[in-house]
Amino acid sequence: MENLILLLVFVVIYAVIFLPSFRRRREKQALVNALALGDEVVLTSGIHGFVTEVDEGVVWVEVSEGVELKVNKGAIETVVTADASGDED
């Protein structure tokens, strides 16, 4: 009975701590794999820009006209959608 309780505690800890972390990592990987030219992105540093080129492990992000940054794909925090930007015409 004590072993069952101990096993149950480990299962609960695994479900509460590790599963959300795995889910976030999987979602971030899907986001990075789905990057396309012209996507508006926010980097982990808070810089906003548009994707101009996607290479093997890096992304070129235009932050201002004529100014591009070469960043690792892991530095992409989110892809801004039309709904989230708040721009309404």
N, C-alpha and C positions, 0 to 999 in steps of 0.2 A: 504494500500500500504506500509506503514511504517513497519507494522508487517511482511509483506512478505519479505522485505529487511532484517530485523533483523533475520528472520528465515533462509534466504539464507546465511547470514554471519555465523550463527552457523553451518549450514551444511558444508560450506567450511572449517571452522576451524576444525570440526570433521574429515573431509576427509583428511585434510593435516597433522594433528597432531596425531590423535588417530589410524586411520586405519593402517598406516605403523608400528606402535608399536605393534598392535595386530598381524599383519602378521609376524613380526620378532619373536614374542613370540611363535607363532604357528610353524614356521619353526624350531626354536631351540628345541621345544618339540619333533617334529618329528625326528630330528637329534639324540637326546638323546635316544628316544625309539628304534631307529634302530641300536644302538651300538651292535657290535658283537665282539667276541674274535678275537684278532689279528688286529683289526682296529688301524691304526696309528692316534693319536689324538694330538691336541694342547690344553693345558689348558689355562684358562684366564690369568694365570701368565706367559705364554709364554713357559712353559715346554712342550717338545715333548716326546711322549712315545707310547707304545703299550698296548692295553687293554688285560688284562690277566684274568679278572673275572668281571662279572656284577652281582651285588646284587640288592636288592630292591631300595635303595636310594643312593648307593655308587658304585664306579667303582675302581677296582685295576688297576693301570697303571704302567707298567714296564718302567722305565726311563733309566736304565742301567742294564747290566747283573747282576742279583741277587738283584737289588734294585727296590722295588715296593712301590708306593704311594697309599694310600687309600684316594680317593677324592670324594666329592659330585658330583652327576651327573650334577648339574648345573655349575660345574667348567669346563666342556668340552666346549671349544670355537668352535672348528671345527674338522671335520674328514678329514685328509689329504688323497686325492685320488692319484692314480698313475699319473694322468695328472698334478696335481698341484705340485707334489714334484719335478718335473724337472729332475728326474732320468731317463736317457735313456741308455739302454744297446746296 
